[in-house]
């Protein structure tokens, strides 16, 4: 059986480390993953006809905030 932890488990373990070097690296890794996941799901919602207001409500931010962050990317996407 493979004893190597998967990257997600290793990152979560590092995030709770008492070593600040490991903990802060894990925070940066998780922040990057969260940004990627948010962009993916905002694009998915827009492709499915969701309004900026709908998306903002689910993310707990203002319509202006979500549009400012994700709008420029969606306008420069394929076919735009």
Helices and strands as residue ranges (DSSP letters): H 7-15, H 20-47, H 52-59, H 63-75
